[in-house]
Amino acid sequence: MLNRVKLAGVALAGAAGGIALALGINGFSGSGSVIAQVPPVDDRAVVRMVPSSAGQVALSYSAIVKATAPAVVNVYTATVERRSSLMDDPFFRQFFGGGVAPQPRVQQSLGSGVIVGPDGLVITNNHVVAGADQILVALADRREYPAKMVFADARLDLALLRVDTRGAKLPVVRLGDSDRAEVGDVVLAIGNPFGVGQTVTHGIVSAIARTGIGISDWQFFIQTDAAINPGNSGGALLDTQGRLIGINSAIYSRSGGSNGIGFAIPSKMVQVFLAAADKGKLVSGWIGVEGEPLTAESARLAGMDRPGGLLVTAVVPGSPGAKAGIRTGDVLRSVDGKEVADGGQLRYSLATQGVGRALAVKLARGGVEQNVMVTLAAPPETPPRQLTRLDGQSILAGVTIANLSPAYAQELGVGLPERGVVVVAIDGAAPAARLGFLKPGDLIEAVGGKTVALVADVRALAGQGATSVRLNRNGQRAECGVTAAGQFGCQS
């Protein structure tokens, strides 16, 4: 069996399936300001030393655990699933009577969470609570509270819950600064693996700035060898000062259990998420620059002795990047003092800084390094998304499409480019659904053999009864359509 990245949650009963395109951020009503209820970040430096005596080796983490474990909770969810039945169809009911309605199926799951506000604010993973009809939070002291969603963002895989404490103050874990974490730092992971009860594991930071994992759009994680298992999702990753530096989210495993490769969302991103909760929407800074990781060959052509940085492949005219003088062919080496090796690291750097913030960007041009200042802007929605459901007799009938823009691409959150035409939804009876050649998130590059750039282009060609389409799925292109012999097929 191949190694797989698994979200570290536990399904207790039932199963759910299906493919969906994230359509942005889910906002939920809450009361009071979120950020005002969260204690300020504790960004004091960690004093690092190697044990130098038998007494130091015998030191215990029990004091840290006693101080923080009460603020790590179990999160139980229940989702009611109605199974379809022939009796749901009026046509069959008239012949067979009312029949017996199928009993709803309840899917239960388990995860962990961290109390970050004494008045009942709990942070967890979005995949732990997404779609839940009921959420129950259980504290380490056996108190239980029903919880409501306050805010969630599937792109970050984070969710904020609120419990009604009826005036009681809850213990909290203070947020630390994950940007201060270094490889080799000792960390503790607290959660409820496999539902056995609250468990503490110990390890080190194995890697930082881990990207390309395929869990989150901002793909920037702290990697640890502290044991993380199903049920740990949403739990705490703590430094040796008892500060929250990450939310445990996933593991890399063959069996589904811990292999010593776990991933946590950095607390810096948690801070951004909490600040966005009051606004109901998270908007990342934008500079209008696209790029690809530097290879050994492209580094040589750029006059560099080794690969390291992001090769700029496009700069949007009039964007902050263009105004700062960034050009196609430049190599971005660092942003705000943080190394940039790929698009995931760049997105993280921009996401953790506010719109309007001026950042120092180090770039290489012709082998010569220089520094420029770039002021982050909100991504523009140009062109307008123009959500359109295609009708008629074409191969795309029943498909809903939209124009991509910097703002809409960021909102969809599936690693899409900032221009083009994207598939948003497909009707169940549409030819694309029956033939299975198109999925939400696919880019439409040509219809009927003609290149398209906007929704209007696709709509015009589909209206002429087009029988072929060229699609792009994660960089893989395919031409699908009906042949002269009347057969349908796809060629890549």
Order of alpha helices (4+ residues) and beta strands (2+ residues): beta-beta-beta-alpha-alpha-alpha-beta-alpha-beta-beta-alpha-beta-beta-beta-beta-beta-beta-beta-beta-beta-alpha-beta-alpha-beta-alpha-beta-beta-alpha-beta-beta-beta-beta-alpha-beta-alpha-beta-beta-alpha-beta-beta-beta
